[in-house]
């Protein structure tokens, strides 16, 4: 017998993996999702979802991706796991995710491919949306300038592409590397830690989805979980998962507050003292390990597992839906030289 059998659970309820099945639609997560969906539906260009470590940004990003109907959106989720990526390399990944089968190695040609693909999607009445998780890893001025250049591409009624950045608050500093881009943030929402009521509901929600029909944690134990975790979802998961195992070892039903105290002590989590930074006191070494950026031999990105068809770029875009007299055109405000060059060629061609 293991602790899942002992507590009559069908699966691990507090895994650290961002499993959409266990998504908890708290009041603030609901507000965030509504606002972000509005930003992409109206093609605002650039939206930000920021939050501290462990507040549920990645889970929300995956939930949002699943909420975008494929018949209306050409969408993708990129997870940045290395700060050494280049602007050229990221452009290729974006191109692949938007359906360009063979992105060119030449930057000017690649930008031209992107422009043509965005036009195709516009004529098909589809919206191009790219969600970027761990966006605080994008730290170069060149990277910010490339995003601004892509956001310069507009039709007569809307932008041709919208980006949603999910990341730590420092992403706002990165955006300031290119001030005009920072000024184009159309929407921003910040995730905060849970209050006690949300912590309690979150724990019971995950236990219920895992098959629990009993009150596994005593009410005092949940109070201690909230106190130690400061309402940070990832820390709640770490403490709760360890408490299930420790409770199983002593055959505790329900799990009492002493077990939570013992688990917190083992993890090195302390209750904050008056005047002490609560976030620092709540951050166990295990949590820091989860968020550490591994050394990579070469920059790479993890693309969303959501299947996306890759159309033949040489195939003609459907013309039946084309709006006569409406031709997508780039914004002329502060365009990049390279994109100007491409558009000049396209107009002359």
Protein Blocks (a to p, Z undefined) as FASTA:
>chain_A
ZZklmnopabdfkbfbdcfklpccdfklmmmmmmmmmmmmnonopacddddehilpmmmm
mmmmmmmcfklpccdddddfbfkbcfklmmmmmmmmnopabacfblklmmmmmmmmmmmm
mmnopacddddehklmpmbfklmmmmmmmmmpccfkbcfbdcdddddfklmmmmmmpmml
mmmpmbdcddddddfklmmmmmmmmmmmnopabdfbafklmmmmmmmnnopaklmmmmmm
mmmmmmmmnopacddfklmmmmmmmnopacddehiafklmmmcfklmmmmpccddfbdcd
dddfbdcddddfkbccdfklpcghiacdddfehpafklmmmmmmmmmZZ
